Amino acid sequence: MPVNSAAKNATVVVIGAGASGLAAAHALRERNIQVRIIDRAYRAGEAWYHRHPQLRLNTHRHLSGLPGLAIPRAAGAFPSRNSIIRYLDEYAAQLDAPIDYGVKVTEISKAPSGWAVETSAGVYRAQHVVVATGYASKPAIPDWKGRETFSKQLVHAADLGDIEQYRNRKILVVGAGNSGTDILNHLSTIETDRIWVSVRHGPVIFPTRLCGIPMQRLSPLFAMMPVPVADAMLALTGHLAFGNLKKWGLGKHSHGGITRLLDTGTAPAIDNGFVAALKAGKVTVVPEIECFESTGVRLIDNQYIEPDIVIAATGYKTGLQSILGYGSILDESGVPKIDGAKQMHGYPGLWFTGMQPRLTGFFHQAGHNAREIAAAIDIEMHLEHAGISNDIVEIQAQAPSANTEQVHYQRSSLNESR
Ligand SMILES: Cc1cc2nc3c(=O)[nH]c(=O)nc-3n(C[C@H](O)[C@H](O)[C@H](O)COP(=O)(O)OP(=O)(O)OC[C@H]3O[C@@H](n4cnc5c(N)ncnc54)[C@H](O)[C@@H]3O)c2cc1C
């Protein structure tokens, strides 16, 4: 249904009706702030419909519920894809905020009093915009030499489909990060002809359970530790669970799991069958790809393998460059330099959520960011209502390096700001 022009003016426009956007809208409504959600898809949680049917969350149910609605106990410790689809659907239905589906955002630009959001349904105007379009908006496949000459199947992890279609096939999985390991966990449950995994660096792998304890539940504890301690704890947990995997070809990354997460956004992989399959000889570790040829793949050690299917678990892009241009708010790979309640000079009222992986998981972070963003917007609005100028007091540089220019804003008191 077309949205009339008046309705397109909102205090806050949230872009994205996935977990992050829905949680942000919920937190804003709790503070009675007017909010409108837009999504290019025609239903909430669209990303989850495209994930493979056997997928389960690798974050624990207790750490994955969004504010205001727990994931039902019946969904189990690690809910299935279908449970998450149902959950997000119910979350959206209970939300006291309009959602404009089928509306694609093409550009966000600064307007005299806030932001103009250019969409396929016209321009929305808002004082604040929360960008929750997902860190995994666009599957990324490297531009491997000879890719176009490959006569077999090459798919991205995002298009994995039903795991059953890989039965009795020869499969090469490229990448043993979070997605690659998840795929290998699933492939290890079916009969296959061969499985290779092409690994550049050794992954940091975490067991799903150790002595029956779901390890992901400990992630808030790990997240509170100093980075070197958390790195060491993660390595120790992996070693206790799996021993040294070097003799099966899986080396160790030179950086610890938390350091990698913070530096590159690569979350530790979660094992649920892959390591056992590796030790049983069902999975063979091979080095990086040199190039594709007509019938197979040449590796950097000159080995030639002939998989029927190559699955590229090679990551995602945010796809935000086309919407936000190449301005300084995005890094060179298109990831926003800020997330949650952080603001950046020159972009007041532009917020991001769901853009930076955390050990506790995206769902958990969605709730955390939602509460913080809603609180920050609430403060902004109260100050504006009280007629206080839009000047901001910079209290704490948050940037790990000066070039990110991230700052936390706070007005310590009304009087001080006047
Ligand atoms: C295989 C896989 C398994 C995962 N497992 C877990 C897990 O166990 N636990 C966990 O916490 N996280 C997991 N994640 C991370 C996962 O991405 C998040 O849990 C969650 O889907 C992120 O929600 P989001 O709202 O940030 O992004 P998304 O779910 O991607 O939602 C973004 C929304 O924005 C919309 N959108 C995008 N661009 C535009 C545009 N230009 N205009 C309008 N709308 C737009 C999209 O249609 C979409 O609905 C997994 C990811 C993958 C790929």
The ligand as an SDF file (V2000), in Angstrom:
LIG
                    3D

 53 58  0  0  0  0  0  0  0  0999 V2000
   24.2880  -18.4650    8.5730 C   0  0  0  0  0  0  0  0  0  0  0  0
   24.1640  -17.4440    9.6550 C   0  0  0  0  0  0  0  0  0  0  0  0
   23.9240  -17.8310   10.9670 C   0  0  0  0  0  0  0  0  0  0  0  0
   23.7990  -16.8800   11.9810 C   0  0  0  0  0  0  0  0  0  0  0  0
   23.5910  -17.3060   13.2550 N   0  0  0  0  0  0  0  0  0  0  0  0
   23.4990  -16.3950   14.2390 C   0  0  0  0  0  0  0  0  0  0  0  0
   23.2920  -16.8080   15.5920 C   0  0  0  0  0  0  0  0  0  0  0  0
   23.2650  -17.9830   15.9070 O   0  0  0  0  0  0  0  0  0  0  0  0
   23.1650  -15.8460   16.5410 N   0  0  0  0  0  0  0  0  0  0  0  0
   23.2580  -14.5150   16.2500 C   0  0  0  0  0  0  0  0  0  0  0  0
   23.1430  -13.6870   17.1700 O   0  0  0  0  0  0  0  0  0  0  0  0
   23.4540  -14.1070   14.9810 N   0  0  0  0  0  0  0  0  0  0  0  0
   23.5830  -15.0000   13.9790 C   0  0  0  0  0  0  0  0  0  0  0  0
   23.8020  -14.5850   12.7070 N   0  0  0  0  0  0  0  0  0  0  0  0
   23.9560  -13.1660   12.4310 C   0  0  0  0  0  0  0  0  0  0  0  0
   22.6480  -12.6670   11.8590 C   0  0  0  0  0  0  0  0  0  0  0  0
   22.8910  -11.9510   10.7140 O   0  0  0  0  0  0  0  0  0  0  0  0
   21.8740  -11.9090   12.8550 C   0  0  0  0  0  0  0  0  0  0  0  0
   21.4620  -12.7080   13.8650 O   0  0  0  0  0  0  0  0  0  0  0  0
   20.6350  -11.2150   12.3550 C   0  0  0  0  0  0  0  0  0  0  0  0
   20.0380  -11.7770   11.2140 O   0  0  0  0  0  0  0  0  0  0  0  0
   21.0440   -9.8280   12.0900 C   0  0  0  0  0  0  0  0  0  0  0  0
   19.8930   -9.0850   12.1550 O   0  0  0  0  0  0  0  0  0  0  0  0
   19.9230   -7.6480   11.5630 P   0  0  0  0  0  0  0  0  0  0  0  0
   18.5970   -7.0810   11.8270 O   0  0  0  0  0  0  0  0  0  0  0  0
   21.1100   -6.8900   12.0370 O   0  0  0  0  0  0  0  0  0  0  0  0
   20.1560   -7.8690   10.0010 O   0  0  0  0  0  0  0  0  0  0  0  0
   19.2160   -8.6110    8.9560 P   0  0  0  0  0  0  0  0  0  0  0  0
   18.5130   -9.7520    9.5580 O   0  0  0  0  0  0  0  0  0  0  0  0
   20.0840   -8.8510    7.7660 O   0  0  0  0  0  0  0  0  0  0  0  0
   18.1040   -7.5120    8.6060 O   0  0  0  0  0  0  0  0  0  0  0  0
   18.3670   -6.3970    7.7990 C   0  0  0  0  0  0  0  0  0  0  0  0
   17.0710   -5.9780    7.1420 C   0  0  0  0  0  0  0  0  0  0  0  0
   17.3360   -4.7900    6.4130 O   0  0  0  0  0  0  0  0  0  0  0  0
   16.6460   -4.8470    5.1850 C   0  0  0  0  0  0  0  0  0  0  0  0
   17.3670   -4.0050    4.2300 N   0  0  0  0  0  0  0  0  0  0  0  0
   18.6370   -4.1470    3.8150 C   0  0  0  0  0  0  0  0  0  0  0  0
   18.9570   -3.1800    2.9260 N   0  0  0  0  0  0  0  0  0  0  0  0
   17.8580   -2.4140    2.7880 C   0  0  0  0  0  0  0  0  0  0  0  0
   17.5440   -1.2680    2.0030 C   0  0  0  0  0  0  0  0  0  0  0  0
   18.4400   -0.7130    1.1760 N   0  0  0  0  0  0  0  0  0  0  0  0
   16.3080   -0.7370    2.0910 N   0  0  0  0  0  0  0  0  0  0  0  0
   15.3800   -1.2700    2.9300 C   0  0  0  0  0  0  0  0  0  0  0  0
   15.6080   -2.3680    3.6860 N   0  0  0  0  0  0  0  0  0  0  0  0
   16.8320   -2.9270    3.6140 C   0  0  0  0  0  0  0  0  0  0  0  0
   16.6670   -6.3080    4.7990 C   0  0  0  0  0  0  0  0  0  0  0  0
   15.5910   -6.6400    3.9350 O   0  0  0  0  0  0  0  0  0  0  0  0
   16.5420   -7.0000    6.1450 C   0  0  0  0  0  0  0  0  0  0  0  0
   15.2230   -7.3230    6.4740 O   0  0  0  0  0  0  0  0  0  0  0  0
   23.9210  -15.5040   11.6720 C   0  0  0  0  0  0  0  0  0  0  0  0
   24.1670  -15.1060   10.3460 C   0  0  0  0  0  0  0  0  0  0  0  0
   24.3020  -16.0510    9.3530 C   0  0  0  0  0  0  0  0  0  0  0  0
   24.5920  -15.5930    7.9430 C   0  0  0  0  0  0  0  0  0  0  0  0
  1  2  1  0
  2  3  1  0
  2 52  2  0
  3  4  2  0
  4  5  1  0
  4 50  1  0
  5  6  2  0
  6  7  1  0
  6 13  1  0
  7  8  2  0
  7  9  1  0
  9 10  1  0
 10 11  2  0
 10 12  1  0
 12 13  2  0
 13 14  1  0
 14 15  1  0
 14 50  1  0
 15 16  1  0
 16 17  1  0
 16 18  1  0
 18 19  1  0
 18 20  1  0
 20 21  1  0
 20 22  1  0
 22 23  1  0
 23 24  1  0
 24 25  2  0
 24 26  1  0
 24 27  1  0
 27 28  1  0
 28 29  2  0
 28 30  1  0
 28 31  1  0
 31 32  1  0
 32 33  1  0
 33 34  1  0
 33 48  1  0
 34 35  1  0
 35 36  1  0
 35 46  1  0
 36 37  1  0
 36 45  1  0
 37 38  2  0
 38 39  1  0
 39 40  1  0
 39 45  2  0
 40 41  1  0
 40 42  2  0
 42 43  1  0
 43 44  2  0
 44 45  1  0
 46 47  1  0
 46 48  1  0
 48 49  1  0
 50 51  2  0
 51 52  1  0
 52 53  1  0
M  END
$$$$
